[in-house]
Structures are given as C-alpha cells and as structure tokens.
C-alpha cells in the first residue's frame, strides 16, 4: 500500500514540475501558474515531511516517529506544500504580462 501512495506523490511531483517549468518559460501560460506550482509543491512537501519525520525517528522513539511520519506526514506535507505552491503561483501570475484583447 505504501508503494502506490509513494508513486502517486512522485507522479504529482513529476507532472507538476514539468508544468512549472513550462509556466516559468512561457509568459502567456503564466496566467495558469497556480495549478502546476500547487501540484508540484504538494508532492514535494509530502516527501520532505515523510522522510524528515522518519529521519527524526532515529533520534527519538522509533515507533512513535514512524507512526507520525506515516499518518501525519502526508497530510501536513500536502497541505503545507500546496499552500506554499499556491502562494508562489499567485506571485508568478502577478508578474505575467497583461493579455491584450
């Protein structure tokens, strides 16, 4: 069950990263910068929290830290990373040139 979950968050990072690169390169696509940034940083936040909490488990009670990494890491990482990506996407959208109609 862990491998499909890890694969899902890896695909989120992969597709969000490709979309983020496209948004940074193309000024006309920068109006849609919120979505790929949110997806990329949400997947990245999960990995940072899970591996970070798992690493801290070696210094503290192992079973407590592993449970915290498995249950709280994905939730806190995806919400925190998603909020960070959303804010960065809003900043990128503000810097985008205005569309002339």
C-alpha positions as CSV (number, residue, x, y, z in Angstrom):
1,X,0.0,0.0,0.0
2,X,2.9,2.3,0.6
3,X,4.4,1.9,-2.9
4,X,1.3,3.1,-4.8
5,X,1.0,6.0,-2.4
6,X,4.6,7.0,-3.0
7,X,4.2,6.5,-6.7
8,X,1.1,8.9,-6.7
9,X,3.1,11.6,-5.0
10,X,6.1,11.1,-7.3
11,X,3.8,11.5,-10.3
12,X,2.4,14.6,-8.8
13,X,5.9,16.0,-8.4
14,X,6.8,14.9,-12.0
15,X,3.8,16.4,-13.7
16,X,3.7,19.5,-11.5
17,X,7.4,20.0,-12.2
18,X,7.0,19.8,-16.0
19,X,4.1,22.2,-15.8
20,X,6.0,24.5,-13.5
21,X,8.9,24.6,-16.0
22,X,6.5,25.3,-18.8
23,X,4.9,28.2,-16.8
24,X,8.2,29.7,-16.0
25,X,9.4,29.6,-19.6
26,X,6.2,30.7,-21.4
27,X,4.9,34.1,-20.3
28,X,1.5,33.5,-21.8
29,X,1.0,30.4,-19.8
30,X,1.9,32.2,-16.6
31,X,-1.8,33.0,-16.0
32,X,-2.3,29.3,-15.1
33,X,0.8,29.2,-12.8
34,X,-1.2,28.4,-9.7
35,X,-2.1,24.8,-10.6
36,X,1.3,23.3,-11.5
37,X,3.0,25.1,-8.6
38,X,0.4,23.7,-6.2
39,X,0.7,20.2,-7.5
40,X,4.5,20.2,-7.5
41,X,5.0,21.6,-4.0
42,X,2.2,19.4,-2.6
43,X,4.0,16.3,-3.8
44,X,7.4,17.7,-2.7
45,X,6.0,18.6,0.7
46,X,4.8,15.0,1.3
47,X,8.3,13.6,0.6
48,X,10.0,16.2,2.7
49,X,7.7,15.6,5.7
50,X,7.7,11.8,5.5
51,X,11.5,11.5,5.1
52,X,12.1,14.3,7.6
53,X,9.9,12.8,10.3
54,X,11.3,9.3,9.5
55,X,14.8,10.6,10.0
56,X,13.9,12.3,13.3
57,X,12.6,8.9,14.4
58,X,16.1,7.6,14.6
59,X,16.8,10.1,17.4
60,X,13.5,9.6,19.3
61,X,11.1,6.8,20.0
62,X,11.2,4.8,16.7
63,X,7.6,3.5,16.7
64,X,6.1,6.9,17.6
65,X,8.1,8.8,14.9
66,X,7.3,6.2,12.3
67,X,3.6,6.4,13.0
68,X,3.8,10.2,12.9
69,X,5.7,10.0,9.6
70,X,3.2,7.6,8.1
71,X,0.0,9.2,9.3
72,X,0.7,12.9,9.7
73,X,3.5,13.4,7.2
74,X,1.4,13.1,4.0
75,X,-1.4,15.3,5.4
76,X,0.8,18.1,6.8
77,X,3.2,17.9,3.8
78,X,0.5,18.0,1.1
79,X,-1.4,20.9,2.8
80,X,1.7,22.9,3.6
81,X,3.3,22.3,0.3
82,X,0.1,23.1,-1.5
83,X,-0.2,26.4,0.3
84,X,3.4,27.3,-0.5
85,X,2.9,26.4,-4.2
86,X,-0.4,28.4,-4.3
87,X,1.4,31.5,-3.0
88,X,4.3,31.1,-5.4
89,X,1.8,30.6,-8.2
90,X,0.0,33.8,-7.3
91,X,3.3,35.7,-7.4
92,X,4.1,34.3,-10.8
93,X,0.7,35.2,-12.1
94,X,1.1,38.7,-10.9
95,X,4.4,39.0,-12.8
96,X,2.9,37.8,-16.0
97,X,2.4,40.3,-18.8
98,X,-1.1,41.5,-19.2
99,X,-3.1,40.0,-22.1
100,X,-4.2,42.3,-24.8
101,X,-7.6,41.7,-26.3
